[in-house]
Structure formats: structure tokens, C-alpha cells
């Protein structure tokens, strides 16, 4: 599917998302990340280290992780037009260990895994994670994927509530790097093709 992603990179249409912060409306766009975004993305990842439910460390996700995602055209940002304000990021992963789990639908292939979702601490609680997922699902559908899946820690009640709103189904469970996860999946033909706005 890397080829599909590379061919489709220029087809993504920047999606405008309006976010109100202290009475001020800010305009963000969902678009593929650029190499110039790498430093801000790494800072965003590291701002979550040590927070509740976060299993990230100083070693992961790393600058190498970001380069890996950029090389596959699989890293996306929610940012202002100037790029100086980054609200969130999401990746299309390529992880054989999770791809081979037998809980994923055999009919809804090809499928893509969403990973490394992070929302700026300045924009927590404003529906950004949901918007990231919605935009990512629309982009995955454009790239020819029939479904999307995601691992969410069983203890992460906040994330579980968010994914239920997005109508992901819990299709199984697994233990990955010592953490218990629910396996969540959604058929992409079920999503509506419409602009995401708040």
C-alpha cells in the first residue's frame, strides 16, 4: 500500500477546521506533514511523555519514526496555514505485528492502521482527536483502503469514549509490548464524504 500512498499524496484536499479558543476562532487545515514540520511534531510527541495513559518514551516516537512516516507519505497534521501552530497529528502505520492479528476483518482489505495520534496540550478537550480521525478516514478511503483499525489501551477510558462516538467496533483484544489493548475497526464505506468543521 506504500505505492498507493505515494501516488495519492497530491490528491488530498486540505480540510478546513475551525476551533474556538477563549472566544477566538482559529483556522486549521488537515494536510500531509512536510519535512519542515518534523521538529514541531517531535516536540508534540514529547509533550505527552509521562501523561496518564501514554506509553511513549524518550526513545519512541523518535525523529526516526517521523522520518519513516514522512518517507511513506503517511503522516498528517492539523495546523494553521503558516504552520506555526500545530493542533494535532496522526499517522498511517506499517506494523506487521499488528497487521497479522486475526481479529481484523478478512473481507475489509486493504486496511490501514491509525497510530501516533497526538493533540497539542493547548487544544485538549476541543474535539481535535475526533477531527483527526475523521479526516484520516476520508484520506484513507481516497487512497483505496476499505477499513481502518486502531489499538486502544483498555485503561484509556477517555480514548474509548471518543472512538465509540466515531463508531469504531471492538473486534478483539491483544497484548502488545506488555500493554492490554482493545482492537477497534471501522469500515470506511460507512463514513460520509463531507468537510470536517467544528
C-alpha positions as CSV (number, residue, x, y, z in Angstrom):
1,X,0.0,0.0,0.0
2,X,3.0,2.3,0.1
3,X,2.7,2.8,-3.6
4,X,-0.9,3.8,-3.2
5,X,0.0,6.4,-0.6
6,X,2.8,7.8,-2.7
7,X,0.6,8.1,-5.8
8,X,-2.2,9.7,-3.8
9,X,-0.3,12.2,-1.8
10,X,-1.1,15.1,-4.1
11,X,-4.8,14.2,-4.2
12,X,-5.6,15.1,-0.6
13,X,-7.6,18.2,-0.3
14,X,-6.7,20.4,2.7
15,X,-9.7,20.3,5.0
16,X,-10.5,23.4,7.0
17,X,-11.4,23.0,10.6
18,X,-12.4,26.0,12.8
19,X,-11.6,25.8,16.5
20,X,-12.7,28.3,19.1
21,X,-10.1,29.1,21.8
22,X,-11.1,31.6,24.5
23,X,-13.5,33.2,22.2
24,X,-11.0,33.5,19.3
25,X,-11.7,31.3,16.3
26,X,-8.6,29.7,14.8
27,X,-8.4,28.2,11.3
28,X,-6.6,24.9,10.9
29,X,-6.1,22.6,8.0
30,X,-5.6,18.9,7.8
31,X,-2.8,18.1,5.3
32,X,0.2,15.8,4.8
33,X,3.1,16.7,7.1
34,X,6.2,18.2,5.5
35,X,9.8,17.8,6.5
36,X,9.8,21.3,7.9
37,X,7.1,20.1,10.4
38,X,9.3,17.4,11.9
39,X,10.7,19.4,14.8
40,X,7.3,20.6,15.9
41,X,5.9,17.1,15.6
42,X,8.7,15.7,17.7
43,X,8.1,18.4,20.4
44,X,4.3,17.5,20.3
45,X,5.1,13.8,20.9
46,X,7.5,14.5,23.7
47,X,5.0,16.8,25.4
48,X,2.8,13.7,26.1
49,X,5.6,11.6,27.7
50,X,4.6,10.8,31.3
51,X,1.0,11.8,30.9
52,X,-1.8,9.4,32.0
53,X,-2.4,6.5,29.6
54,X,0.6,7.5,27.4
55,X,3.2,4.7,26.9
56,X,5.6,6.8,24.9
57,X,9.2,7.3,26.0
58,X,12.2,9.4,25.1
59,X,13.0,6.7,22.5
60,X,9.6,6.4,20.9
61,X,8.2,8.0,18.9
62,X,11.5,9.4,17.7
63,X,12.9,11.6,14.9
64,X,13.5,8.3,13.0
65,X,9.8,7.4,13.5
66,X,8.8,10.8,11.9
67,X,11.2,10.3,9.0
68,X,9.8,6.8,8.5
69,X,6.3,8.2,8.3
70,X,7.3,11.1,6.0
71,X,9.0,8.7,3.6
72,X,5.8,6.8,3.2
73,X,3.6,9.9,2.8
74,X,1.8,8.7,5.9
75,X,2.0,11.5,8.5
76,X,-0.7,14.1,8.7
77,X,-1.0,17.4,10.6
78,X,-3.8,19.7,11.7
79,X,-2.1,23.1,11.6
80,X,-2.5,26.7,10.7
81,X,-1.6,28.0,7.2
82,X,1.6,29.4,8.5
83,X,2.5,26.1,10.1
84,X,3.4,27.9,13.4
85,X,0.5,26.4,15.4
86,X,0.2,22.6,15.4
87,X,-3.0,21.3,16.9
88,X,-2.5,17.6,16.3
89,X,-1.0,14.7,14.2
90,X,-2.0,11.2,13.1
91,X,-0.1,8.5,11.1
92,X,-0.9,5.6,8.9
93,X,1.3,2.9,10.4
94,X,3.0,-0.1,8.8
95,X,3.4,-2.6,11.6
96,X,3.4,-6.3,10.6
97,X,2.9,-7.3,14.3
98,X,-0.5,-5.7,14.5
99,X,-1.5,-6.3,10.9
100,X,-1.4,-10.1,11.4
101,X,-3.8,-10.1,14.3
102,X,-6.6,-12.4,13.4
103,X,-9.4,-10.2,14.7
104,X,-9.3,-7.9,11.7
105,X,-11.9,-8.5,9.0
106,X,-10.7,-10.6,6.1
107,X,-13.3,-9.0,3.9
108,X,-12.4,-5.4,4.5
109,X,-9.0,-5.3,2.9
110,X,-6.8,-3.5,2.3
111,X,-6.9,-2.0,5.7
112,X,-4.8,0.7,7.4
113,X,-3.8,1.2,11.0
114,X,-4.0,4.6,12.6
115,X,-1.2,5.3,15.1
116,X,0.7,8.0,16.9
117,X,-2.3,10.3,17.4
118,X,-1.4,13.3,19.4
119,X,-3.2,16.5,20.2
120,X,-1.5,19.6,21.5
121,X,-2.0,20.2,25.2
122,X,-3.3,23.7,24.3
123,X,-6.2,22.2,22.4
124,X,-7.2,19.3,24.6
125,X,-11.0,18.8,25.0
126,X,-12.0,20.6,21.8
127,X,-12.7,17.6,19.7
128,X,-9.4,17.7,17.8
129,X,-8.8,13.9,18.1
130,X,-12.2,13.2,16.6
131,X,-11.4,15.6,13.7
132,X,-8.1,14.0,13.1
133,X,-9.7,10.6,12.9
134,X,-12.5,11.8,10.6
135,X,-10.1,13.5,8.2
136,X,-7.7,10.5,8.3
137,X,-10.6,8.1,7.5
138,X,-11.6,10.2,4.5
139,X,-8.0,10.3,3.2
140,X,-7.6,6.5,3.8
141,X,-10.8,6.0,1.8
142,X,-9.4,8.2,-1.0
143,X,-6.3,6.0,-1.1
144,X,-8.3,2.9,-1.6
145,X,-8.4,1.4,1.9
146,X,-11.7,-0.4,2.8
147,X,-11.2,-0.2,6.6
148,X,-9.2,1.4,9.3
149,X,-8.1,-0.1,12.6
150,X,-6.6,1.1,15.8
151,X,-5.3,-0.3,19.1
152,X,-6.5,1.5,22.3
153,X,-5.3,0.6,25.8
154,X,-8.1,-0.9,27.9
155,X,-7.4,1.5,30.7
156,X,-7.8,4.6,28.4
157,X,-11.4,5.4,29.1
158,X,-11.2,8.8,27.5
159,X,-10.0,7.4,24.2
160,X,-12.5,4.6,24.3
161,X,-15.4,7.1,24.6
162,X,-14.0,9.1,21.7
163,X,-13.7,6.1,19.4
164,X,-17.2,4.9,20.3
165,X,-18.5,8.2,19.1
166,X,-16.6,7.6,15.8
167,X,-18.4,4.2,15.6
168,X,-15.4,2.0,15.7
169,X,-16.3,-1.5,16.6
170,X,-14.3,-3.5,19.2
171,X,-13.4,-6.6,17.3
172,X,-10.8,-8.3,19.6
173,X,-8.1,-7.7,22.1
174,X,-4.4,-8.2,22.3
175,X,-1.3,-7.7,24.5
176,X,1.3,-5.6,22.8
177,X,4.6,-4.7,24.4
178,X,3.1,-5.6,27.8
179,X,0.0,-3.4,27.4
180,X,-3.6,-4.8,27.2
181,X,-5.4,-3.3,24.1
182,X,-8.8,-3.4,22.6
183,X,-8.7,-3.8,18.8
184,X,-11.0,-1.3,17.1
185,X,-12.0,-1.4,13.4
186,X,-14.3,0.5,11.1
187,X,-15.5,0.0,7.5
188,X,-14.6,3.1,5.6
189,X,-17.6,2.9,3.2
190,X,-19.7,4.0,6.2
191,X,-18.1,7.4,6.5
192,X,-19.7,10.4,4.9
193,X,-17.7,12.4,2.4
194,X,-18.1,15.9,3.8
195,X,-15.9,18.7,5.1
196,X,-15.0,18.5,8.7
197,X,-15.8,21.6,10.7
198,X,-16.4,22.4,14.3
